[in-house]
Amino acid sequence: MKDKVLASIDLGSNSCRLRIATLEGNLLYKDSKPTKLGEGLFQTKKLSADSMNRALAVFQDFAEKMKAHHVEAYRAIATAACRMAQNGKMFANEVEKQTGIKIEIIDTKEEARLNLKGALFNAPKESEYVVVYDLGGASTEITLAKNNASCEILHTISIPLGARNASEGYDLREFQLKKAQKLSDDIKGYVQAFIEDSHLKDYQDKCCLIATSSTPLRLCSMVHHDGFYAREKNDGKILKTTDVDKAVQTCCEMSLAERANSPYVGSDRASVFVAACVIFKSIYDTLGFRELTVSFKGAQYAMLEELRNAETDKVRKACSRS
């Protein structure tokens, strides 16, 4: 019997990612394309015409890839940029009209749940609890949960700041100490509230820290001197925060041109990476962990797993009726 083909699409504020796999879990295709969808969102509260055109072109390409691979079931989500933008729903409707791909603009709780479920693939079994944080382009989610199959969330917070809107809002295309300190102080305020509201101190001795998104993976590649942005190679690697500190400092000392030419950052991320580093470090400093696990696995992996489970349940029910 032919193996059913599934796909997941994750539209963030900086890029759009597609993953196509079979029901049995065999990867057929993957891609990540820059869209800069959240560019200018901080000032205008709307997605710009240029950013929507870039993202629409990516969806047109992804629709062709899905058709070529005979995708039978998929889930496509959009996160903070579409959620915050006044014209986010209009854009999602236009994508569906032109490409046939239906985008679900998910809320912060669903975003946290999917990131958690994906990150748990990399959670050490000995840890009873996990704190997962996902640094996006327009928001950052931090979640405390049980490290088990139930994915039970104990507390979560969505900080309305990510790499792109913080870079624009705090004018941090280049590192400036005063502006970086202001961003750091604001982030630490949110994190301190998370610590208190989640009663994190009660769980910390039995808890590990997992960081998803491209920022920790890029910094991990720097720490290991990979010579390139090694996403899959560093998936699940554990880093000492003191080593991350050095990589963060190196990035902040680079000029915009140097970051653009860096194999770890690149031209698409150069203008937002200082803010990303400030947010990233402020979070792990305030949480108080001495090491963290970096995870390439996030929402996309969770969506594919849930699609596989749903399709498997359909087959079981069909068999039980026959």
N, C-alpha and C positions, 0 to 999 in steps of 0.2 A: 504494500500500500504506500502511496506517495506521502512523504513527510510534509505536513502542513507548514506554511511559511508565515512568520509573524514579524512585526516591526514595532519599534518604539521611536518616537520623536520628542525631543526635549528642546523647546525654544526658550532660551534665556535672554538676558539683556545684552550679552556680548556675542553669543554664537548660537548655532542651531545644530543639534546632533541627531544623527539617524543611525539606528542599529537594526539589522535584519538577521534573523536566525530561524532555524527550523524548530518545530515542536520538540524535537529531541535535544535542542540546545546547541546545534552546530551553527557557528557564525558564518553567514554568507556575505555580509557587506557591512561596512561601518564608515561613517564620515562625520566630520565636524567642520562646519563652515562659519567664518566670521560674518556677522550681520550688523554689529554695533546698533542693535535695535533701540537700546536705551539712550542713544546719543542725543543730548539736548533735552531729555525728559525732565531733568531737575528744574530747568528754568521755565519750560513751556507747559509741563504737565500733559504733553501730547507726544505721540510718536511722529517723527518728522516724515515728510514725503520721501526723502532719500533713504532713510532707514527702513521704511516699509517696502520700498522698491527693492532694496537689497535682500530683505527677508523673503519677499514674494518670489524673487528669482531663485533663492535657495529651495523654497517649497516646490517650485516648478521642477527643479532638478530632482529633488527627492521623490516627487510623484512619479517621475519617469523611472527612477531606480526601483521603486516599489512595484511598479507595473512589470518591469523587466524580470524581477525575481518572483512574480506571481504571489505577492503578499495577499493573504486571505483574511487576516485580522491584524489590527494595529491599535495603538493608542498614541495620540499626539497631545502634548500638554504645553501650555505657556505659563510662565511664572511672573515675576515681579513687574517687568516692563509693561506687559499687557494688562496686568492686574491694576497697576497704578495709573496708566494712561487713560485719559478721557475718551480717546478713540480706539482703545484696545479691542473692544468687542467688534467695532466696525472693521478693524483690520482682520480679525479672525474670520469674520463673515466673508470678507473679500478673498482670503486665502481659500476658503472652502468653495466659493463661487468659481474661482479660476483654476484650482487644482484638484478639487474633489476631496481634499484632506480636511477633515473636521478637527478643529483645535479646541481643546478644553482648557479654559483659563481657570487654573486651580487656585484655591485659597491657601493661606499660609500653613494651615494645619495639614492639608493634604501634601503640600510640598515637603514639610518636615517628615511626614510619615513615609513618603517614597524615598527620600534621602536616607532616612534611618534604615529602612528595609534593605536598601542596596549596600549601605555601609556595613551592616551586620555580617555580610559575607567576609569581612576582614577583621571582625572583632575577636580578640583572644578568648578562647573558651573558658579560661579560668576567671575572667572578669564577670561578675554577676550583673553589673550595670555598665551602661555606656553613656558618654556625652558625645553627641555628634554635632559638628557645626559645618554649615555649608555657606561659603562666601560667594555670593552671586554678584551680578552687575548692579542690581538695584536694591537688594535686600540680603540679609544674612540671618539664617535660621540656626538656633541653638536648641538642642533637644536632649533631655535626660530620659533614659528608657531602660527597661529590663533587657538583658542580653539573652533573649530566648526566642523561640519560634513565634510567640504571640505578638512580639514587637510592641509591647505595652508601653505607651508614652506616659511618663510620670509628670513631666512639665515641658513646655516648649515656649519659645519666644521668637518673634520675627522682628529683627531690627531693620528699620526702613532705610538702611544705608548699605551699599555694596561698592564694588570697585569703581564702577562708572559714575554713578550719581554722586558719590563722595568726592571723586576726583574733580568733578565739575563744581559741586557745591562748596568745596573747601579750597578750590583753586590749587590742586596738588599735582599738576602735570609734571612739575619738577619739585624736588624735596625742598620744603621751607620749614624750618624748625617750629615757628610759632603756629603755623597752619596745621602742621602734622600733630602738634601737641593738642590743639583744639579738637581735632578729629579723634585722637586717642582718648582724650578725657570724655568726650561724648559717648564713644563706644564703651568705655569702661563703666559708665553710668548704667547703660543697658545691661551689661554683663553682671554687674553687682546686684541689680534687681533680680536677674535670673537666679543667681546664687542664693539669694535670700528667699525668693518665692518657691524655689524647688527644694529648699533645705539640702542643698548639695553636700554640705559638710557631713551629713549623716550617711552619705553613700560613697564619699570620695575614696576611702581605703579599699573599696570593692569595685572600683570604677576605672574604666580606661577612656582615653580621649581619642576620637577619630575625626579627622578633617577631610572633607571631600572638596571637590571643585579643582580647577586647574592651578590655583595659587600654591597650595601645599605641594602639589606634584612638580611644579616648576622649581620651587625652592629645594625640594628633595633632589631633583636632578642636579642642581648646583652643588648641594652638599656632597653628592657622590661623584662630582666631576664627570658626569656622563658625556658631556660635549654636545648634548642635544636635549630637547624636552622629551624625556623618556616616560611617557604616561603609564603604559602597561608594565614596563619593567619595574617601576617603583610602586606599583599597586600593592598595598599591604605592608610596605616597609615602615619600620618604627624609627623615629628620629628623636634625638635628645633636643630639647628646646634651646639649649645653649648653642647647638650647631645651627639651628634655624635662625637664631639671633644673628649669627655671622653672615648668613646668606641675605637676610633682610637688610643688614647694614650695607652690604656690598651693593645691593640693588638701589638703595636710597642714595648712595654716593655716586651712582652713575648719572650721566647726563641723559636727557631724553634720547639723543642720537645714539648713545652707547647702549641704552636699553633696547632701542629698535634694532640694533645690530647684534644683540646678544642672542645666542642660540637657545637660551632659556626663557626669554621674554618675547622678543620679536616685535615687528612694527605694529601689529594689530593690538598688542597689549601695552606697548611702551607708555602711552599717555595715562593709563589707569593703574599701572603696577605699583607706583609709590603708595597710592591710597590703599590698594589691596594689601600691601605689606604692613602698613600701619594698622589697618583693621585686624589683620590676621594675628600679628604679634600682640596687640592690645587684648585680644580675646584669650589667648593661651596664657598670657601673663596674669590676667585677672582671675582666670579659673584656677590657676595654681598648680597645674600639672607639669611634671618635669620631662615628660616624653609624650609623643603623640604618634598615632598611626595615620599614614596618608592613604586615602582610598580613591582609586579611579572609579570604583563601583559606586553608583548612586541611583538616582531616580530611573535611569534607563534600564538598568539591570532589574530593578524592582518591577517595572512595568512589564518587561518580557516574562519574568517569572509568573506574574499574576495572569498574563495572557495564556501562558502554558497551562497553568492550573485550571483556568476556565475552560480551555479547549479539551483538556483531559477529562474534566467532569462531564462535558457534553458527550464524549465518547462512552464513558462509563454508563451514563443514563440511557444512551441509545442501546447499548449492549444489554442492559438489564430489562429493557422493554421487549427486546427481540427474543 
